[in-house]
Amino acid sequence: MIPPKVYELCRSDKSVTSEIAKNPSEAPANAAKRLFGHDILEDVAGERMKESKDEADALQHAFECGNWGPTRPSDLFLQVR
């Protein structure tokens, strides 16, 4: 299952890449700190993963965190951690 914090980051319109595109001279680490705070990786790593009661919801979250184009990967692929 995808931790809620990771899901939020995947769905956000803000990204380090988009910030670097706006300001190519900014270091990626600085953009990440500015956008997400200095603890973002620790926050994500330290967050407990909760099992979803509904497997379909978990698969949908995994699907929404990707950029798959016009196709949908198999459920088996979406289950891979």
N, CA, C and O atoms as a CHARMM CRD file, in Angstrom:
* protein
*
  324
    1    1 MET  N      0.81700  -1.17500   0.00000 PROA 1      0.00000
    2    1 MET  CA     0.00000   0.00000   0.00000 PROA 1      0.00000
    3    1 MET  C      0.87300   1.25500   0.00000 PROA 1      0.00000
    4    1 MET  O      2.00500   1.23400   0.48300 PROA 1      0.00000
    5    2 ILE  N      0.35600   2.30100  -0.52500 PROA 2      0.00000
    6    2 ILE  CA     1.09400   3.55800  -0.62200 PROA 2      0.00000
    7    2 ILE  C      0.77600   4.40900   0.60300 PROA 2      0.00000
    8    2 ILE  O     -0.39200   4.67600   0.88500 PROA 2      0.00000
    9    3 PRO  N      1.80300   4.83600   1.33300 PROA 3      0.00000
   10    3 PRO  CA     1.54700   5.70000   2.49600 PROA 3      0.00000
   11    3 PRO  C      0.83300   6.97900   2.06700 PROA 3      0.00000
   12    3 PRO  O      1.09300   7.49400   0.98000 PROA 3      0.00000
   13    4 PRO  N     -0.05900   7.49400   2.90400 PROA 4      0.00000
   14    4 PRO  CA    -0.81600   8.70100   2.54000 PROA 4      0.00000
   15    4 PRO  C      0.07100   9.87900   2.14700 PROA 4      0.00000
   16    4 PRO  O     -0.27100  10.61200   1.21900 PROA 4      0.00000
   17    5 LYS  N      1.17900  10.07900   2.81400 PROA 5      0.00000
   18    5 LYS  CA     2.06800  11.21100   2.49500 PROA 5      0.00000
   19    5 LYS  C      2.63400  11.06800   1.08400 PROA 5      0.00000
   20    5 LYS  O      2.71800  12.05400   0.35100 PROA 5      0.00000
   21    6 VAL  N      3.02100   9.86000   0.69700 PROA 6      0.00000
   22    6 VAL  CA     3.54100   9.62200  -0.65900 PROA 6      0.00000
   23    6 VAL  C      2.43900   9.86600  -1.67800 PROA 6      0.00000
   24    6 VAL  O      2.67900  10.46700  -2.72500 PROA 6      0.00000
   25    7 TYR  N      1.23000   9.40200  -1.37600 PROA 7      0.00000
   26    7 TYR  CA     0.10800   9.62000  -2.27800 PROA 7      0.00000
   27    7 TYR  C     -0.13600  11.11100  -2.49100 PROA 7      0.00000
   28    7 TYR  O     -0.34600  11.55100  -3.62200 PROA 7      0.00000
   29    8 GLU  N     -0.11100  11.88500  -1.41700 PROA 8      0.00000
   30    8 GLU  CA    -0.30500  13.34000  -1.51900 PROA 8      0.00000
   31    8 GLU  C      0.77300  13.97000  -2.40300 PROA 8      0.00000
   32    8 GLU  O      0.47700  14.83600  -3.22500 PROA 8      0.00000
   33    9 LEU  N      2.00900  13.53700  -2.23300 PROA 9      0.00000
   34    9 LEU  CA     3.09900  14.08900  -3.04200 PROA 9      0.00000
   35    9 LEU  C      2.93300  13.73500  -4.52100 PROA 9      0.00000
   36    9 LEU  O      3.19000  14.56000  -5.39800 PROA 9      0.00000
   37   10 CYS  N      2.50500  12.50700  -4.78300 PROA 10     0.00000
   38   10 CYS  CA     2.30000  12.08100  -6.17700 PROA 10     0.00000
   39   10 CYS  C      1.21200  12.88500  -6.87000 PROA 10     0.00000
   40   10 CYS  O      1.31100  13.17300  -8.06300 PROA 10     0.00000
   41   11 ARG  N      0.18500  13.24400  -6.13100 PROA 11     0.00000
   42   11 ARG  CA    -0.95400  13.94400  -6.70500 PROA 11     0.00000
   43   11 ARG  C     -0.80400  15.46100  -6.70600 PROA 11     0.00000
   44   11 ARG  O     -1.63000  16.16200  -7.29100 PROA 11     0.00000
   45   12 SER  N      0.22800  15.97100  -6.06700 PROA 12     0.00000
   46   12 SER  CA     0.42900  17.41100  -5.96700 PROA 12     0.00000
   47   12 SER  C      0.81200  18.00300  -7.32100 PROA 12     0.00000
   48   12 SER  O      1.47000  17.35300  -8.13300 PROA 12     0.00000
   49   13 ASP  N      0.39200  19.24500  -7.55100 PROA 13     0.00000
   50   13 ASP  CA     0.80300  19.92900  -8.77200 PROA 13     0.00000
   51   13 ASP  C      2.18200  20.55000  -8.61700 PROA 13     0.00000
   52   13 ASP  O      2.75500  21.05300  -9.58400 PROA 13     0.00000
   53   14 LYS  N      2.70900  20.51500  -7.40900 PROA 14     0.00000
   54   14 LYS  CA     4.05400  21.03000  -7.15700 PROA 14     0.00000
   55   14 LYS  C      5.06200  19.88500  -7.25300 PROA 14     0.00000
   56   14 LYS  O      4.82300  18.78800  -6.74800 PROA 14     0.00000
   57   15 SER  N      6.17300  20.15400  -7.89900 PROA 15     0.00000
   58   15 SER  CA     7.23800  19.15400  -7.95400 PROA 15     0.00000
   59   15 SER  C      8.58000  19.86600  -8.05300 PROA 15     0.00000
   60   15 SER  O      8.66000  21.02500  -8.45900 PROA 15     0.00000
   61   16 VAL  N      9.61200  19.16000  -7.67900 PROA 16     0.00000
   62   16 VAL  CA    10.95800  19.71600  -7.79500 PROA 16     0.00000
   63   16 VAL  C     11.24700  20.00200  -9.26700 PROA 16     0.00000
   64   16 VAL  O     11.84600  21.02600  -9.59500 PROA 16     0.00000
   65   17 THR  N     10.83400  19.11600 -10.13600 PROA 17     0.00000
   66   17 THR  CA    11.07400  19.29900 -11.57000 PROA 17     0.00000
   67   17 THR  C     10.41000  20.57000 -12.09100 PROA 17     0.00000
   68   17 THR  O     11.02200  21.33100 -12.84000 PROA 17     0.00000
   69   18 SER  N      9.16100  20.79900 -11.69700 PROA 18     0.00000
   70   18 SER  CA     8.48200  22.00600 -12.18300 PROA 18     0.00000
   71   18 SER  C      9.14000  23.26800 -11.63000 PROA 18     0.00000
   72   18 SER  O      9.19900  24.28600 -12.31800 PROA 18     0.00000
   73   19 GLU  N      9.62900  23.21000 -10.40500 PROA 19     0.00000
   74   19 GLU  CA    10.30600  24.37100  -9.82400 PROA 19     0.00000
   75   19 GLU  C     11.65300  24.62100 -10.50100 PROA 19     0.00000
   76   19 GLU  O     12.03300  25.77200 -10.71400 PROA 19     0.00000
   77   20 ILE  N     12.36600  23.56700 -10.83500 PROA 20     0.00000
   78   20 ILE  CA    13.64800  23.72000 -11.54300 PROA 20     0.00000
   79   20 ILE  C     13.41000  24.25900 -12.95400 PROA 20     0.00000
   80   20 ILE  O     14.22200  25.02600 -13.47100 PROA 20     0.00000
   81   21 ALA  N     12.29600  23.85900 -13.58000 PROA 21     0.00000
   82   21 ALA  CA    11.97300  24.38900 -14.90900 PROA 21     0.00000
   83   21 ALA  C     11.75500  25.89700 -14.85400 PROA 21     0.00000
   84   21 ALA  O     12.10400  26.61400 -15.79100 PROA 21     0.00000
   85   22 LYS  N     11.17100  26.38100 -13.74200 PROA 22     0.00000
   86   22 LYS  CA    10.95600  27.81800 -13.58100 PROA 22     0.00000
   87   22 LYS  C     12.24800  28.56100 -13.28000 PROA 22     0.00000
   88   22 LYS  O     12.42600  29.70900 -13.68900 PROA 22     0.00000
   89   23 ASN  N     13.14500  27.90100 -12.56200 PROA 23     0.00000
   90   23 ASN  CA    14.39800  28.52900 -12.13500 PROA 23     0.00000
   91   23 ASN  C     15.53800  27.52100 -12.26100 PROA 23     0.00000
   92   23 ASN  O     15.90600  26.88600 -11.27300 PROA 23     0.00000
   93   24 PRO  N     16.11100  27.36200 -13.47600 PROA 24     0.00000
   94   24 PRO  CA    17.12700  26.34500 -13.71600 PROA 24     0.00000
   95   24 PRO  C     18.40000  26.49200 -12.86900 PROA 24     0.00000
   96   24 PRO  O     19.15700  25.53200 -12.72800 PROA 24     0.00000
   97   25 SER  N     18.63900  27.66100 -12.31500 PROA 25     0.00000
   98   25 SER  CA    19.85300  27.82900 -11.51900 PROA 25     0.00000
   99   25 SER  C     19.69700  27.31100 -10.09000 PROA 25     0.00000
  100   25 SER  O     20.68400  27.19100  -9.36400 PROA 25     0.00000
  101   26 GLU  N     18.47100  27.00500  -9.68300 PROA 26     0.00000
  102   26 GLU  CA    18.25200  26.51400  -8.31300 PROA 26     0.00000
  103   26 GLU  C     18.64900  25.04500  -8.19700 PROA 26     0.00000
  104   26 GLU  O     18.33100  24.24000  -9.07300 PROA 26     0.00000
  105   27 ALA  N     19.33300  24.70600  -7.13000 PROA 27     0.00000
  106   27 ALA  CA    19.71300  23.31400  -6.88500 PROA 27     0.00000
  107   27 ALA  C     18.46600  22.50500  -6.53100 PROA 27     0.00000
  108   27 ALA  O     17.60700  22.99300  -5.79600 PROA 27     0.00000
  109   28 PRO  N     18.35300  21.28500  -7.03700 PROA 28     0.00000
  110   28 PRO  CA    17.18800  20.45800  -6.72000 PROA 28     0.00000
  111   28 PRO  C     16.95500  20.29400  -5.21100 PROA 28     0.00000
  112   28 PRO  O     15.81200  20.32000  -4.75500 PROA 28     0.00000
  113   29 ALA  N     18.01300  20.12900  -4.45300 PROA 29     0.00000
  114   29 ALA  CA    17.86600  19.97600  -3.00100 PROA 29     0.00000
  115   29 ALA  C     17.24200  21.22200  -2.38300 PROA 29     0.00000
  116   29 ALA  O     16.42600  21.11900  -1.46700 PROA 29     0.00000
  117   30 ASN  N     17.61900  22.39000  -2.87500 PROA 30     0.00000
  118   30 ASN  CA    17.04400  23.63400  -2.35600 PROA 30     0.00000
  119   30 ASN  C     15.56100  23.76300  -2.72700 PROA 30     0.00000
  120   30 ASN  O     14.74500  24.20800  -1.92000 PROA 30     0.00000
  121   31 ALA  N     15.23300  23.37100  -3.94600 PROA 31     0.00000
  122   31 ALA  CA    13.83000  23.41300  -4.36700 PROA 31     0.00000
  123   31 ALA  C     12.99400  22.45600  -3.51500 PROA 31     0.00000
  124   31 ALA  O     11.88100  22.79500  -3.11400 PROA 31     0.00000
  125   32 ALA  N     13.51700  21.28100  -3.24300 PROA 32     0.00000
  126   32 ALA  CA    12.80000  20.30200  -2.41200 PROA 32     0.00000
  127   32 ALA  C     12.60400  20.83400  -0.99700 PROA 32     0.00000
  128   32 ALA  O     11.52400  20.69400  -0.42300 PROA 32     0.00000
  129   33 LYS  N     13.62400  21.43300  -0.44500 PROA 33     0.00000
  130   33 LYS  CA    13.50600  21.98800   0.90500 PROA 33     0.00000
  131   33 LYS  C     12.48300  23.11900   0.93900 PROA 33     0.00000
  132   33 LYS  O     11.70200  23.23200   1.88400 PROA 33     0.00000
  133   34 ARG  N     12.49300  23.94800  -0.09200 PROA 34     0.00000
  134   34 ARG  CA    11.56900  25.07300  -0.14200 PROA 34     0.00000
  135   34 ARG  C     10.12300  24.58300  -0.28600 PROA 34     0.00000
  136   34 ARG  O      9.21500  25.10700   0.36000 PROA 34     0.00000
  137   35 LEU  N      9.92300  23.58600  -1.13100 PROA 35     0.00000
  138   35 LEU  CA     8.56800  23.08400  -1.37400 PROA 35     0.00000
  139   35 LEU  C      8.01900  22.24000  -0.23400 PROA 35     0.00000
  140   35 LEU  O      6.86600  22.39300   0.16900 PROA 35     0.00000
  141   36 PHE  N      8.85700  21.34900   0.28200 PROA 36     0.00000
  142   36 PHE  CA     8.35200  20.31000   1.16700 PROA 36     0.00000
  143   36 PHE  C      8.92900  20.34900   2.57800 PROA 36     0.00000
  144   36 PHE  O      8.51000  19.58300   3.44500 PROA 36     0.00000
  145   37 GLY  N      9.87900  21.23100   2.80300 PROA 37     0.00000
  146   37 GLY  CA    10.49700  21.27100   4.12000 PROA 37     0.00000
  147   37 GLY  C     11.68400  20.31900   4.19500 PROA 37     0.00000
  148   37 GLY  O     11.82900  19.42300   3.36400 PROA 37     0.00000
  149   38 HSD  N     12.51100  20.52100   5.17500 PROA 38     0.00000
  150   38 HSD  CA    13.74800  19.74900   5.25500 PROA 38     0.00000
  151   38 HSD  C     13.53400  18.29800   5.66200 PROA 38     0.00000
  152   38 HSD  O     14.43000  17.47700   5.46800 PROA 38     0.00000
  153   39 ASP  N     12.39000  17.96100   6.21200 PROA 39     0.00000
  154   39 ASP  CA    12.16500  16.62300   6.73500 PROA 39     0.00000
  155   39 ASP  C     11.34000  15.72400   5.81300 PROA 39     0.00000
  156   39 ASP  O     10.89800  14.65800   6.24100 PROA 39     0.00000
  157   40 ILE  N     11.12700  16.12000   4.58100 PROA 40     0.00000
  158   40 ILE  CA    10.17500  15.39800   3.74900 PROA 40     0.00000
  159   40 ILE  C     10.52200  13.91800   3.60700 PROA 40     0.00000
  160   40 ILE  O      9.63400  13.07300   3.72500 PROA 40     0.00000
  161   41 LEU  N     11.77600  13.58500   3.36100 PROA 41     0.00000
  162   41 LEU  CA    12.12400  12.17600   3.20800 PROA 41     0.00000
  163   41 LEU  C     11.97400  11.43100   4.52400 PROA 41     0.00000
  164   41 LEU  O     11.53400  10.28200   4.53900 PROA 41     0.00000
  165   42 GLU  N     12.33300  12.06800   5.62200 PROA 42     0.00000
  166   42 GLU  CA    12.16300  11.44300   6.92500 PROA 42     0.00000
  167   42 GLU  C     10.68900  11.26900   7.23700 PROA 42     0.00000
  168   42 GLU  O     10.28900  10.24600   7.79300 PROA 42     0.00000
  169   43 ASP  N      9.87900  12.25400   6.88600 PROA 43     0.00000
  170   43 ASP  CA     8.44100  12.15800   7.12200 PROA 43     0.00000
  171   43 ASP  C      7.85100  10.97300   6.37900 PROA 43     0.00000
  172   43 ASP  O      7.06900  10.20600   6.93900 PROA 43     0.00000
  173   44 VAL  N      8.22900  10.82600   5.11500 PROA 44     0.00000
  174   44 VAL  CA     7.69300   9.73900   4.30200 PROA 44     0.00000
  175   44 VAL  C      8.19500   8.39500   4.81600 PROA 44     0.00000
  176   44 VAL  O      7.41400   7.45300   4.94600 PROA 44     0.00000
  177   45 ALA  N      9.48800   8.29600   5.10900 PROA 45     0.00000
  178   45 ALA  CA    10.05400   7.03700   5.57500 PROA 45     0.00000
  179   45 ALA  C      9.50000   6.64800   6.93600 PROA 45     0.00000
  180   45 ALA  O      9.32000   5.46100   7.21200 PROA 45     0.00000
  181   46 GLY  N      9.22900   7.62400   7.78700 PROA 46     0.00000
  182   46 GLY  CA     8.76700   7.33200   9.12800 PROA 46     0.00000
  183   46 GLY  C      7.27900   7.08800   9.24500 PROA 46     0.00000
  184   46 GLY  O      6.79900   6.63100  10.28200 PROA 46     0.00000
  185   47 GLU  N      6.54900   7.39000   8.19000 PROA 47     0.00000
  186   47 GLU  CA     5.10200   7.21300   8.23800 PROA 47     0.00000
  187   47 GLU  C      4.75500   5.73200   8.16300 PROA 47     0.00000
  188   47 GLU  O      5.29400   5.00100   7.33200 PROA 47     0.00000
  189   48 ARG  N      3.87500   5.30800   9.01100 PROA 48     0.00000
  190   48 ARG  CA     3.47100   3.90700   9.01200 PROA 48     0.00000
  191   48 ARG  C      2.52300   3.63900   7.85800 PROA 48     0.00000
  192   48 ARG  O      1.60100   4.41100   7.59500 PROA 48     0.00000
  193   49 MET  N      2.76800   2.54000   7.18300 PROA 49     0.00000
  194   49 MET  CA     1.87000   2.15700   6.09900 PROA 49     0.00000
  195   49 MET  C      0.68100   1.41200   6.68600 PROA 49     0.00000
  196   49 MET  O      0.85000   0.49000   7.48400 PROA 49     0.00000
  197   50 LYS  N     -0.51200   1.80800   6.29200 PROA 50     0.00000
  198   50 LYS  CA    -1.72800   1.17300   6.77900 PROA 50     0.00000
  199   50 LYS  C     -2.31600   0.30600   5.67200 PROA 50     0.00000
  200   50 LYS  O     -2.40800   0.71800   4.51500 PROA 50     0.00000
  201   51 GLU  N     -2.70300  -0.88300   6.05200 PROA 51     0.00000
  202   51 GLU  CA    -3.32300  -1.77400   5.08300 PROA 51     0.00000
  203   51 GLU  C     -4.70600  -1.24500   4.73300 PROA 51     0.00000
  204   51 GLU  O     -5.48400  -0.87100   5.61000 PROA 51     0.00000
  205   52 SER  N     -4.99200  -1.22100   3.47500 PROA 52     0.00000
  206   52 SER  CA    -6.30100  -0.76900   3.02500 PROA 52     0.00000
  207   52 SER  C     -7.30900  -1.89600   3.18900 PROA 52     0.00000
  208   52 SER  O     -7.01200  -3.05500   2.90000 PROA 52     0.00000
  209   53 LYS  N     -8.50900  -1.54300   3.65700 PROA 53     0.00000
  210   53 LYS  CA    -9.56800  -2.53900   3.76300 PROA 53     0.00000
  211   53 LYS  C    -10.10400  -2.88500   2.38700 PROA 53     0.00000
  212   53 LYS  O    -10.71000  -3.94000   2.19600 PROA 53     0.00000
  213   54 ASP  N     -9.88500  -2.01200   1.44600 PROA 54     0.00000
  214   54 ASP  CA   -10.40800  -2.21000   0.10500 PROA 54     0.00000
  215   54 ASP  C     -9.24400  -2.26600  -0.88000 PROA 54     0.00000
  216   54 ASP  O     -8.61000  -1.25000  -1.16700 PROA 54     0.00000
  217   55 GLU  N     -8.97600  -3.44200  -1.38500 PROA 55     0.00000
  218   55 GLU  CA    -7.85500  -3.62800  -2.31200 PROA 55     0.00000
  219   55 GLU  C     -8.01700  -2.77100  -3.57200 PROA 55     0.00000
  220   55 GLU  O     -7.03000  -2.29200  -4.12900 PROA 55     0.00000
  221   56 ALA  N     -9.24500  -2.58200  -4.01100 PROA 56     0.00000
  222   56 ALA  CA    -9.47900  -1.75900  -5.20600 PROA 56     0.00000
  223   56 ALA  C     -9.02700  -0.32500  -4.97000 PROA 56     0.00000
  224   56 ALA  O     -8.47500   0.29900  -5.87700 PROA 56     0.00000
  225   57 ASP  N     -9.24900   0.21100  -3.77200 PROA 57     0.00000
  226   57 ASP  CA    -8.77900   1.56200  -3.45800 PROA 57     0.00000
  227   57 ASP  C     -7.26200   1.62900  -3.48800 PROA 57     0.00000
  228   57 ASP  O     -6.69100   2.59300  -3.99700 PROA 57     0.00000
  229   58 ALA  N     -6.61300   0.62100  -2.95200 PROA 58     0.00000
  230   58 ALA  CA    -5.14900   0.59500  -2.93600 PROA 58     0.00000
  231   58 ALA  C     -4.59800   0.55600  -4.35700 PROA 58     0.00000
  232   58 ALA  O     -3.63000   1.25000  -4.66800 PROA 58     0.00000
  233   59 LEU  N     -5.20900  -0.24800  -5.21400 PROA 59     0.00000
  234   59 LEU  CA    -4.75500  -0.32600  -6.60600 PROA 59     0.00000
  235   59 LEU  C     -5.01900   0.98900  -7.33300 PROA 59     0.00000
  236   59 LEU  O     -4.20300   1.42000  -8.14700 PROA 59     0.00000
  237   60 GLN  N     -6.13200   1.61900  -7.05200 PROA 60     0.00000
  238   60 GLN  CA    -6.44200   2.90600  -7.68500 PROA 60     0.00000
  239   60 GLN  C     -5.42500   3.96200  -7.25700 PROA 60     0.00000
  240   60 GLN  O     -4.97800   4.75700  -8.08400 PROA 60     0.00000
  241   61 HSD  N     -5.05600   3.98100  -5.98400 PROA 61     0.00000
  242   61 HSD  CA    -4.03900   4.92700  -5.50800 PROA 61     0.00000
  243   61 HSD  C     -2.71100   4.68800  -6.21200 PROA 61     0.00000
  244   61 HSD  O     -2.04600   5.63600  -6.62900 PROA 61     0.00000
  245   62 ALA  N     -2.32600   3.42200  -6.34400 PROA 62     0.00000
  246   62 ALA  CA    -1.07900   3.10300  -7.03700 PROA 62     0.00000
  247   62 ALA  C     -1.15000   3.58600  -8.48600 PROA 62     0.00000
  248   62 ALA  O     -0.18400   4.14900  -9.00100 PROA 62     0.00000
  249   63 PHE  N     -2.27700   3.37000  -9.13500 PROA 63     0.00000
  250   63 PHE  CA    -2.45400   3.82100 -10.51700 PROA 63     0.00000
  251   63 PHE  C     -2.34300   5.33700 -10.61800 PROA 63     0.00000
  252   63 PHE  O     -1.70000   5.84900 -11.53400 PROA 63     0.00000
  253   64 GLU  N     -2.96600   6.06100  -9.68500 PROA 64     0.00000
  254   64 GLU  CA    -2.96800   7.51900  -9.71900 PROA 64     0.00000
  255   64 GLU  C     -1.58300   8.11600  -9.46900 PROA 64     0.00000
  256   64 GLU  O     -1.33800   9.27400  -9.80800 PROA 64     0.00000
  257   65 CYS  N     -0.68900   7.34500  -8.88700 PROA 65     0.00000
  258   65 CYS  CA     0.65500   7.85600  -8.61400 PROA 65     0.00000
  259   65 CYS  C      1.58500   7.68900  -9.81300 PROA 65     0.00000
  260   65 CYS  O      2.74600   8.09200  -9.74700 PROA 65     0.00000
  261   66 GLY  N      1.10600   7.11700 -10.88200 PROA 66     0.00000
  262   66 GLY  CA     1.94600   6.92600 -12.06500 PROA 66     0.00000
  263   66 GLY  C      1.49500   7.78500 -13.22600 PROA 66     0.00000
  264   66 GLY  O      0.45400   8.44100 -13.17100 PROA 66     0.00000
  265   67 ASN  N      2.29200   7.77000 -14.27000 PROA 67     0.00000
  266   67 ASN  CA     1.96300   8.45200 -15.51300 PROA 67     0.00000
  267   67 ASN  C      1.98400   7.38900 -16.59500 PROA 67     0.00000
  268   67 ASN  O      3.01400   7.14600 -17.22500 PROA 67     0.00000
  269   68 TRP  N      0.84500   6.76300 -16.80400 PROA 68     0.00000
  270   68 TRP  CA     0.77600   5.56300 -17.62400 PROA 68     0.00000
  271   68 TRP  C      0.32500   5.81900 -19.05300 PROA 68     0.00000
  272   68 TRP  O      0.26900   4.88700 -19.85500 PROA 68     0.00000
  273   69 GLY  N      0.00600   7.04900 -19.38400 PROA 69     0.00000
  274   69 GLY  CA    -0.49000   7.32000 -20.72500 PROA 69     0.00000
  275   69 GLY  C     -1.88300   6.74400 -20.88400 PROA 69     0.00000
  276   69 GLY  O     -2.66200   6.74400 -19.93200 PROA 69     0.00000
  277   70 PRO  N     -2.20900   6.25400 -22.07000 PROA 70     0.00000
  278   70 PRO  CA    -3.57900   5.78900 -22.32300 PROA 70     0.00000
  279   70 PRO  C     -3.86000   4.36800 -21.81300 PROA 70     0.00000
  280   70 PRO  O     -4.97800   3.87600 -21.96500 PROA 70     0.00000
  281   71 THR  N     -2.88200   3.71200 -21.22200 PROA 71     0.00000
  282   71 THR  CA    -3.09000   2.33300 -20.77600 PROA 71     0.00000
  283   71 THR  C     -3.06800   2.23600 -19.25500 PROA 71     0.00000
  284   71 THR  O     -2.56400   3.12600 -18.56900 PROA 71     0.00000
  285   72 ARG  N     -3.61100   1.16100 -18.75000 PROA 72     0.00000
  286   72 ARG  CA    -3.58700   0.89900 -17.31100 PROA 72     0.00000
  287   72 ARG  C     -2.75700  -0.36000 -17.09500 PROA 72     0.00000
  288   72 ARG  O     -3.02900  -1.38800 -17.71500 PROA 72     0.00000
  289   73 PRO  N     -1.74300  -0.29800 -16.22000 PROA 73     0.00000
  290   73 PRO  CA    -0.95400  -1.49600 -15.93200 PROA 73     0.00000
  291   73 PRO  C     -1.82000  -2.56100 -15.25500 PROA 73     0.00000
  292   73 PRO  O     -2.89400  -2.26500 -14.73100 PROA 73     0.00000
  293   74 SER  N     -1.34300  -3.77500 -15.27400 PROA 74     0.00000
  294   74 SER  CA    -2.08200  -4.85700 -14.62400 PROA 74     0.00000
  295   74 SER  C     -2.12700  -4.63900 -13.11300 PROA 74     0.00000
  296   74 SER  O     -1.28700  -3.93600 -12.55100 PROA 74     0.00000
  297   75 ASP  N     -3.10500  -5.24300 -12.47300 PROA 75     0.00000
  298   75 ASP  CA    -3.19400  -5.15000 -11.01800 PROA 75     0.00000
  299   75 ASP  C     -1.94600  -5.73100 -10.36100 PROA 75     0.00000
  300   75 ASP  O     -1.47900  -5.21600  -9.34500 PROA 75     0.00000
  301   76 LEU  N     -1.41000  -6.79400 -10.93600 PROA 76     0.00000
  302   76 LEU  CA    -0.18400  -7.39100 -10.38300 PROA 76     0.00000
  303   76 LEU  C      0.95600  -6.36300 -10.38700 PROA 76     0.00000
  304   76 LEU  O      1.67900  -6.23400  -9.39900 PROA 76     0.00000
  305   77 PHE  N      1.11200  -5.64400 -11.48300 PROA 77     0.00000
  306   77 PHE  CA     2.15100  -4.61400 -11.56900 PROA 77     0.00000
  307   77 PHE  C      1.91800  -3.53300 -10.53000 PROA 77     0.00000
  308   77 PHE  O      2.85900  -3.08500  -9.87500 PROA 77     0.00000
  309   78 LEU  N      0.67500  -3.11200 -10.37600 PROA 78     0.00000
  310   78 LEU  CA     0.36400  -2.03800  -9.40700 PROA 78     0.00000
  311   78 LEU  C      0.58400  -2.47600  -7.95800 PROA 78     0.00000
  312   78 LEU  O      0.75500  -1.63500  -7.07600 PROA 78     0.00000
  313   79 GLN  N      0.58000  -3.78400  -7.71100 PROA 79     0.00000
  314   79 GLN  CA     0.80600  -4.29300  -6.36700 PROA 79     0.00000
  315   79 GLN  C      2.27400  -4.32000  -5.97900 PROA 79     0.00000
  316   79 GLN  O      2.58800  -4.39500  -4.79100 PROA 79     0.00000
  317   80 VAL  N      3.17700  -4.26200  -6.94200 PROA 80     0.00000
  318   80 VAL  CA     4.62100  -4.34200  -6.67900 PROA 80     0.00000
  319   80 VAL  C      5.04500  -3.15300  -5.84300 PROA 80     0.00000
  320   80 VAL  O      4.68700  -2.01400  -6.14300 PROA 80     0.00000
  321   81 ARG  N      5.80700  -3.41400  -4.79800 PROA 81     0.00000
  322   81 ARG  CA     6.27600  -2.33400  -3.92600 PROA 81     0.00000
  323   81 ARG  C      7.73500  -2.09500  -4.15800 PROA 81     0.00000
  324   81 ARG  O      8.32700  -1.22400  -3.52100 PROA 81     0.00000
